[in-house]
Amino acid sequence: MTHPLITFLKTPMAAPETRTLRRMRRLWMALCWSLALAVLLLPLLKVLLGPWAAFPALLLTAAVVLHGFIYFRAKARADDAFGLEVRP
């Protein structure tokens, strides 16, 4: 007889990643890396764009927040549906 805690720990807690969720996760990570790059290159952007140098970082920040909200909501829905699924 296996202890219930051991059984619980062996149970997968997240849904298998679909192609769409994988694409969304990779896009979110790319947006995060792009935002980090935009912040690191801010001195160069300041020379090139002048007072508009922070605009790319601002747009990327908005994109990261919006896409992150959509992605994490979709991921949570997939995980909840997976958790409610009856498995043998």
C-alpha positions, 0 to 999 in steps of 0.5 A: 500500500502506497502512502497517499502523499506519495501518490499525490506527489507522483500525480502530474499537476500541470496539463501537457503543453499544447502547440498553442501554449508552447508558442505562447510561452515562447513568445512571452519569453521572447518579449521578456528578453526583448524588454531586457535588451531594450533596457540594456541598450537604453544609452544607445537608443538615447543617442539614436532616438533622443527623447523617444528612447524609452518608447520601445521599452514602454511598448515592450512592457505593455506587450509583456503584461498583456500577453502574459495575462492572456498566456497565464490565463490560458495556461491556468484554464488548461491546468484546471481542465486537466485536473478535473479530467477523470483518469483511470 
